[in-house]
Amino acid sequence: MARSRLDERAIAFRVAKEFSDGMVINLGIGIPTLCANFIPLGREILFHSENGVIGFGEIIENPNLADPTLINAGSQPVLRRPGMAIVDQAESFAVIRGGHLDLAVLGAFQVSEQGDLANTVMPGKSIGSIGGAQDLAFCAKRVIVAMTHVDRDGRPKIVRRCTSPVTAPRCVNLIVTDIAVIAVSGEGLTLLEYAPGWSVEEIQALTEPHLRTSPTLREIELL
Amino acid sequence: MIDKVVGSFDEAVSDMRDGATLLIGGFGGFAECPSYLIAAVARKGVKNLTIVANSAGWGLEFRDQLVARMRPLLRYPEDYYDQGILIERGQVSKAIVSFAAAIGHVQTPLEKKAAAGEVEVELVPQGTMAERIRAAKAGIPAFYSPVGAGTFTAQGKEVRQFDGRECVLERAIRADYALIRAHRADRYGNLVYRGSTRTFNATMAGAARITIAEVDEIVELGELEAEHIVTPGVYVQRVVVRPSSPRPWNVPS
């Protein structure tokens, strides 16, 4: 069978399967943002963005219809939805820090075996951007990382120890990449799902730490 | 009589001195950015500023790139000037920000100046920044937060355990000026905001000795419903109205 990698939308689709009805969720910039387009049918989700909007709708991909006074944390215009609420920056982070956020989906440069997250200083740069990532990673009830499995040079992004500055230690619960879904726990990493055509050995070869195999290991379902 | 409305942006910042600390509102979009106040500070030419803002900004050099990148989603107006202008012009000696570096391989004005050793950068988690500003407004000198414990953002800070969790002592950020953007104001300085433009603007109002609000419109006292006012005028010292048509940053307004 042909081995292929999931594209960004397919990664987002798989992440969105983790969304359950009534959850309050924050989506980071990049692949995580796309998850808003794949909410499983019949589930009502409240999306929270750092700039203080709770319960907004899809990204508006038409500048003629966009309202510049209603944007998400990636400065993209979003739809107004009934039930939406707007607060200021301090209140927005009271929501995060106070433990009112069920899930944060974040991008990463590296994730360690212990679930340490590094997503602040881009490789090759001397200063970084932290945004709301640290508040989210420390305080959301659950953290999912959505990212490519390897970097541009083909090096593993799932590593024994992060070489890039750590945003938050031991915070990641689940990693969804273009070739695998991996659970993180105190005991290490467990391979739960693989992209069509990929073997455990091939995924392990692109992952620094040892992957245990789940007894229910299966192919990623994209429907 | 209370009347906080000031006739021009230049007048609104006329008492600003070298070495001032400025809170600059907005998040990342153009509609919440106090562009004309920033332009007035650029024209005044005050130096050695400490700026506190979510993002370090793009300045004039990257403005066109930003506008091109965002074109499929939003049309940026001609009169969008962000705090990057102050960095480009060498007016800033320290930047306290949560977004210092650009995502991608371009370099923001702050990245360039920091690499040259001309600007000191303090990278602060966004929520910690918001709370440090809110604390200043509320007269709280410092507080403990779990965010950042054990990481580089906690370096040099006191750490203490509460309920079994390590927490970091964070100091309030009090400033000389807060430059903010709002939608409507009355002469008392009461403010309302449109949509997501509330963000850091409402948080920063009142966290400085002088808060200056750049607004779209001034309305008669009583037109803003008391229950709908987001920022009470007690936090605001000056209000200035934006021009009805766009003006270049270097033209007095």
Boltz contact constraints between the chains, C-beta under 6 A:
constraints:
  - contact:
      token1: [A, 50]
      token2: [B, 126]
      max_distance: 6.0
  - contact:
      token1: [A, 51]
      token2: [B, 27]
      max_distance: 6.0
  - contact:
      token1: [A, 51]
      token2: [B, 196]
      max_distance: 6.0
  - contact:
      token1: [A, 51]
      token2: [B, 199]
      max_distance: 6.0
  - contact:
      token1: [A, 52]
      token2: [B, 198]
      max_distance: 6.0
  - contact:
      token1: [A, 52]
      token2: [B, 199]
      max_distance: 6.0
  - contact:
      token1: [A, 53]
      token2: [B, 196]
      max_distance: 6.0
  - contact:
      token1: [A, 63]
      token2: [B, 74]
      max_distance: 6.0
  - contact:
      token1: [A, 63]
      token2: [B, 75]
      max_distance: 6.0
  - contact:
      token1: [A, 66]
      token2: [B, 74]
      max_distance: 6.0
  - contact:
      token1: [A, 68]
      token2: [B, 31]
      max_distance: 6.0
  - contact:
      token1: [A, 68]
      token2: [B, 74]
      max_distance: 6.0
  - contact:
      token1: [A, 69]
      token2: [B, 31]
      max_distance: 6.0
  - contact:
      token1: [A, 69]
      token2: [B, 194]
      max_distance: 6.0
  - contact:
      token1: [A, 69]
      token2: [B, 195]
      max_distance: 6.0
  - contact:
      token1: [A, 69]
      token2: [B, 197]
      max_distance: 6.0
  - contact:
      token1: [A, 70]
      token2: [B, 195]
      max_distance: 6.0
  - contact:
      token1: [A, 70]
      token2: [B, 196]
      max_distance: 6.0
  - contact:
      token1: [A, 71]
      token2: [B, 29]
      max_distance: 6.0
  - contact:
      token1: [A, 71]
      token2: [B, 196]
      max_distance: 6.0
  - contact:
      token1: [A, 75]
      token2: [B, 28]
      max_distance: 6.0
  - contact:
      token1: [A, 75]
      token2: [B, 29]
      max_distance: 6.0
  - contact:
      token1: [A, 76]
      token2: [B, 73]
      max_distance: 6.0
  - contact:
      token1: [A, 77]
      token2: [B, 73]
      max_distance: 6.0
  - contact:
      token1: [A, 77]
      token2: [B, 74]
      max_distance: 6.0
  - contact:
      token1: [A, 86]
      token2: [B, 198]
      max_distance: 6.0
  - contact:
      token1: [A, 88]
      token2: [B, 198]
      max_distance: 6.0
  - contact:
      token1: [A, 88]
      token2: [B, 202]
      max_distance: 6.0
  - contact:
      token1: [A, 88]
      token2: [B, 203]
      max_distance: 6.0
  - contact:
      token1: [A, 89]
      token2: [B, 130]
      max_distance: 6.0
  - contact:
      token1: [A, 89]
      token2: [B, 199]
      max_distance: 6.0
  - contact:
      token1: [A, 89]
      token2: [B, 200]
      max_distance: 6.0
  - contact:
      token1: [A, 89]
      token2: [B, 203]
      max_distance: 6.0
  - contact:
      token1: [A, 90]
      token2: [B, 130]
      max_distance: 6.0
  - contact:
      token1: [A, 90]
      token2: [B, 131]
      max_distance: 6.0
  - contact:
      token1: [A, 90]
      token2: [B, 134]
      max_distance: 6.0
  - contact:
      token1: [A, 90]
      token2: [B, 203]
      max_distance: 6.0
  - contact:
      token1: [A, 93]
      token2: [B, 127]
      max_distance: 6.0
  - contact:
      token1: [A, 93]
      token2: [B, 130]
      max_distance: 6.0
  - contact:
      token1: [A, 96]
      token2: [B, 127]
      max_distance: 6.0
  - contact:
      token1: [A, 97]
      token2: [B, 127]
      max_distance: 6.0
  - contact:
      token1: [A, 125]
      token2: [B, 101]
      max_distance: 6.0
  - contact:
      token1: [A, 127]
      token2: [B, 100]
      max_distance: 6.0
  - contact:
      token1: [A, 127]
      token2: [B, 101]
      max_distance: 6.0
  - contact:
      token1: [A, 127]
      token2: [B, 114]
      max_distance: 6.0
  - contact:
      token1: [A, 127]
      token2: [B, 121]
      max_distance: 6.0
  - contact:
      token1: [A, 128]
      token2: [B, 101]
      max_distance: 6.0
  - contact:
      token1: [A, 129]
      token2: [B, 99]
      max_distance: 6.0
  - contact:
      token1: [A, 129]
      token2: [B, 100]
      max_distance: 6.0
  - contact:
      token1: [A, 129]
      token2: [B, 101]
      max_distance: 6.0
  - contact:
      token1: [A, 130]
      token2: [B, 98]
      max_distance: 6.0
  - contact:
      token1: [A, 130]
      token2: [B, 123]
      max_distance: 6.0
  - contact:
      token1: [A, 130]
      token2: [B, 125]
      max_distance: 6.0
  - contact:
      token1: [A, 131]
      token2: [B, 98]
      max_distance: 6.0
  - contact:
      token1: [A, 131]
      token2: [B, 99]
      max_distance: 6.0
  - contact:
      token1: [A, 131]
      token2: [B, 126]
      max_distance: 6.0
  - contact:
      token1: [A, 132]
      token2: [B, 126]
      max_distance: 6.0
  - contact:
      token1: [A, 134]
      token2: [B, 125]
      max_distance: 6.0
  - contact:
      token1: [A, 134]
      token2: [B, 147]
      max_distance: 6.0
  - contact:
      token1: [A, 134]
      token2: [B, 148]
      max_distance: 6.0
  - contact:
      token1: [A, 135]
      token2: [B, 125]
      max_distance: 6.0
  - contact:
      token1: [A, 135]
      token2: [B, 127]
      max_distance: 6.0
  - contact:
      token1: [A, 135]
      token2: [B, 147]
      max_distance: 6.0
  - contact:
      token1: [A, 138]
      token2: [B, 146]
      max_distance: 6.0
  - contact:
      token1: [A, 138]
      token2: [B, 147]
      max_distance: 6.0
  - contact:
      token1: [A, 165]
      token2: [B, 152]
      max_distance: 6.0
  - contact:
      token1: [A, 166]
      token2: [B, 151]
      max_distance: 6.0
  - contact:
      token1: [A, 169]
      token2: [B, 150]
      max_distance: 6.0
